[in-house]
Amino acid sequence: MTFNFYTPDVEKAHQHLVDCEVKVEPIQDGGSIQWFQFYDLEGNPLEVCHFKE
């Protein structure tokens, strides 16, 4: 199971993690939701999600 963080701006959150040199996957788009996976310092996967209006 993956823990999710919710954000109003998935692109900004993604870019922030990239800028901080965190390992991140590309943003995925599932129609009404966008998300991406990233990894903590121990390699555990986490996700950031955004629900489209």
Contact map, one row per residue, 1 for C-alpha under 8 A:
11100000000000000000000000000000000000000000000000000
11110000000000000000000000000000000000000000111000000
11111000000000000000000000000000000000000000111000000
01111100000000000000000000000000000000000000011110000
00111110000000000000000000000000000000000000011110000
00011111000000000000000000000000000000000000000111000
00001111110010000000000000000000000000000000000111000
00000111110000000000000000000000000000000000000001100
00000011111110000000000000000000000000000000000001000
00000011111111000000000000100000011000000000000111000
00000000111111100000000000100000000000000000000000000
00000000111111110000000000000000000000000000000000000
00000010111111111000000000000000000000000000000100000
00000000011111111100000100100000000100000000000000000
00000000001111111110000000000000000000000000000000000
00000000000111111111000000000000000000000000000000000
00000000000011111111111100000000000000000000000000000
00000000000001111111111100000000000000000000000000000
00000000000000111111110000000000000000000000000000000
00000000000000011111110000000000000000000000000000000
00000000000000001111111000000000000000000000000000000
00000000000000001111111100000000000001110000000000000
00000000000000001100111110000000000001100000000000000
00000000000001001100011111000000000111100000000000000
00000000000000000000001111100000000111000000000000000
00000000000000000000000111110000000110000000000000000
00000000011001000000000011111000011110000000000000000
00000000000000000000000001111100011100000000000000000
00000000000000000000000000111111111000000000000000000
00000000000000000000000000011111110000000000000000000
00000000000000000000000000001111110000000000000000010
00000000000000000000000000001111110000000000000000111
00000000000000000000000000001111111000000000000011110
00000000010000000000000000111111111100000000000011110
00000000010000000000000000111000111110000000001111000
00000000000001000000000111110000011111000000001110000
00000000000000000000000111100000001111100000111100000
00000000000000000000011110000000000111110000111100000
00000000000000000000011100000000000011111111110000000
00000000000000000000010000000000000001111111110000000
00000000000000000000000000000000000000111111000000000
00000000000000000000000000000000000000111111000000000
00000000000000000000000000000000000000111111100000000
00000000000000000000000000000000000000111111110000000
01100000000000000000000000000000000011110011111000000
01111000000000000000000000000000000011110001111100000
01111000000000000000000000000000001111000000111110000
00011110010010000000000000000000001111000000011111000
00011110010000000000000000000000111100000000001111100
00000111110000000000000000000000111000000000000111110
00000001000000000000000000000001110000000000000011111
00000000000000000000000000000011110000000000000001111
00000000000000000000000000000001000000000000000000111
